[in-house]
């Protein structure tokens, strides 16, 4: 029999020490980032190209947070569509890593350590744990803010070397938008399987 009450209620049994350390993981739920600004983007739909790109990226960032909002740490860490091992927490960790790699390191040139194993390492998807879900959501938002700051003064035509090919900051924005769009589709499906919620 499931010993949990309504989501967000601390109804788990005490652990062997008599406290509710484990129950606190379940009582936390992911916060709602609030309503989106704009119909299709998080910013303008005409005018300055950079503002349009930034707004659309921000919209996708907020969409992932809204998909996660209201779920417990355990639900975020769940892998509800076997044989896939995807979880919402894994997507949060992956996109935090993506933000750091592309904006802070590759474009901004910051000397920051690898996050979740760095490029190509599956640790981001595979190693998330419910107990750290709140921290992982915070890290994602921090990486987005720090990434924006790292490239704020860099023109869209600025080029980096990516595997022997020139790549502009403009294309990096488009890549990040595509990365979020792809994984937000995964996140929509995961959320629907977890609790039936759609259209976040």
LUMKE-758551 format. One record per residue (C-alpha): residue number from 1; x, y negated, z. Coordinates in steps of 0.2 Angstrom, whole numbers. Each point is the difference from the previous one (the first is absolute). Layout:
 migu    c1    c2    c3
  NUM     X     Y     Z
...
END
This chain:
 migu    c1    c2    c3
    1     0     0     0
    2     7   -17    -5
    3     3   -10    17
    4     1   -17    -9
    5   -15   -11     2
    6    -4   -14   -12
    7    16    -6    -9
    8    10   -13    10
    9    -6     7    17
   10    12     7    12
   11    -8    17     4
   12    15    12    -2
   13     5    10    15
   14    15    -5    10
   15    17     7    -3
   16     9    11    12
   17     7   -16     9
   18   -18    -6     3
   19     1   -16   -11
   20    -8    -4   -17
   21    16    -3   -11
   22    -7    11   -13
   23   -17    -7     1
   24     7   -17    -4
   25     5     5   -17
   26   -18     4    -4
   27    -8   -15     8
   28    10   -12   -11
   29    -8    -4   -17
   30     8    -8   -15
   31    -5   -19     0
   32   -10    -8   -15
   33    10   -13    -9
   34   -15   -10    -3
   35   -10    -5   -17
   36    10    -2   -16
   37     2   -17    -7
   38    -6     0   -18
   39   -10    12   -11
   40    14     9    -8
   41    16    -6     7
   42     6    -7    17
   43     3   -16    -9
   44    -3   -10   -16
   45    -6     8   -16
   46     7   -14   -11
   47    15   -12     0
   48    17     3     6
   49     6    17    -4
   50    10     3    16
   51   -16    -4    11
   52   -10    12   -10
   53    13    14     2
   54     2    -3    18
   55   -19    -1     3
   56    -3    16    -9
   57    14     9    10
   58    -8    -7    16
   59   -17     6    -5
   60     7    18    -2
   61    10    -1    17
   62   -16    -5     9
   63   -10    14    -9
   64    11    13     8
   65    -2    -8    17
   66   -19     0    -2
   67     0    18    -6
   68     9     4    16
   69   -11   -11    12
   70   -10     8    13
   71     9    17     0
   72     9     8    14
   73    18     4     0
   74    -4    18    -2
   75   -11    -3   -15
   76    13   -11    -8
   77    13    14     2
   78   -13    14    -6
   79     4     9   -17
   80   -18     3    -4
   81     1     6   -19
   82    11    16     0
   83    10     5    -9
   84     5   -18    -1
   85    10    -6    15
   86    -5   -18    -2
   87    -5   -10    15
   88    -5   -18     2
   89    14    -2    12
   90    12     7   -13
   91    -6   -13   -13
   92     3   -14    13
   93    17     6     3
   94     4     2   -18
   95    -6   -17    -5
   96    10    -8    14
   97    15     8    -7
   98    -4    -6   -18
   99    -2   -18     7
  100    17     1     8
  101     9     8   -15
  102    -7   -11   -14
  103    -2   -17     8
  104    13    -1    14
  105    14    11    -7
  106    -1     0   -19
  107    -6   -18    -3
  108     4    -9    16
  109    17     8     3
  110    -2     3    18
  111    11    12     9
  112   -13    10     9
  113     0    19     4
  114   -10    13    -8
  115   -18     2     6
  116    -7    18     1
  117    15     7    -9
  118     1   -13   -14
  119    -3     3   -19
  120    -6    17    -5
  121     0     7    18
  122   -17     9     4
  123     2    -5    19
  124   -13   -14    -3
  125   -14    11    -5
  126     5    15    11
  127     6    -6    17
  128   -14   -12     6
  129    -7     4    17
  130   -16    -6     8
  131     8    -7    16
  132     9   -13   -11
  133   -14    -5   -12
  134    -2   -17     8
  135    18    -4    -2
  136     0     7   -18
  137   -14   -12    -5
  138     9   -15     8
  139    16     5    -9
  140    -9     0   -17
  141    -7   -18     3
  142    17    -6     6
  143     9     7   -15
  144   -12    -8   -11
  145     2   -17     9
  146    19     2     0
  147     0     5   -18
  148   -10   -15    -5
  149    12   -11     9
  150    15     8    -8
  151    -5    -4   -18
  152    -9   -16     3
  153    13   -11    -7
  154     5    12   -15
  155    -8    -4   -17
  156   -10    13    -9
  157    13     1   -14
  158    13     5    12
  159     7    17    -5
  160     7    15    10
  161     8    16    -6
  162   -11    15     2
  163     9    16    -6
  164     9    -9   -14
  165   -15   -10    -6
  166    -3   -19     3
  167   -16    -2    10
  168    -8   -17     4
  169    -8    -5    16
  170   -16    -2   -10
  171     1    18    -4
  172     3     5    18
  173   -16    -9     5
  174    -9    10   -13
  175     8    16     6
  176    -5    -3    18
  177   -18    -4    -6
  178     0    17    -9
  179     7     9    14
  180   -13    -6    12
  181   -14     2   -12
  182     5    19    -3
  183     1     3    19
  184   -16    -9     4
  185    -9    12   -11
  186     8    14    10
  187    -5    -9    16
  188   -18    -2    -5
  189    -2    18    -3
  190     8     4    17
  191   -11   -12     9
  192   -16     8    -8
  193     5    17     5
  194     4    -5    18
  195   -16    -9     4
  196   -10    -3   -16
  197     4   -19    -1
  198     2    -7   -17
  199     2   -16    -9
  200    13    -8    12
END
